[in-house]
């Protein structure tokens, strides 16, 4: 993945509602916060 932009791109391509069910809540919160930090 190399950087946050690539991770963000992959997440946006996925069905987020489906992903939320499979990812632990703590990881989901971490990813969400990191995505917010990278927004312009």
C-alpha positions in Angstrom: 0.0 0.0 0.0 3.0 2.3 0.6 1.1 5.4 1.8 -2.1 6.7 3.3 -3.4 7.9 -0.1 -3.3 4.3 -1.5 -5.1 2.9 1.5 -7.7 5.6 1.3 -8.2 4.8 -2.4 -8.7 1.1 -1.7 -11.2 1.8 1.1 -13.3 4.1 -1.1 -13.4 1.4 -3.8 -14.8 -1.2 -1.4 -18.3 -1.4 -0.1 -17.8 0.4 3.2 -20.9 -1.0 4.9 -19.7 -4.6 4.2 -16.2 -3.7 5.4 -17.5 -2.2 8.7 -19.1 -5.6 9.6 -15.8 -7.4 9.2 -13.3 -5.0 10.6 -12.9 -4.6 14.4 -14.3 -1.4 15.7 -10.9 -0.2 17.1 -9.3 -0.6 13.7 -12.2 1.1 11.9 -11.9 4.1 14.2 -8.2 4.3 13.6 -8.6 4.2 9.8 -11.4 6.8 9.9 -9.4 9.2 12.0 -6.3 8.8 9.7 -8.5 9.5 6.7 -9.9 12.6 8.2 -6.3 13.9 8.9 -5.4 13.5 5.3 -8.4 15.4 3.9 -7.7 18.8 2.4 
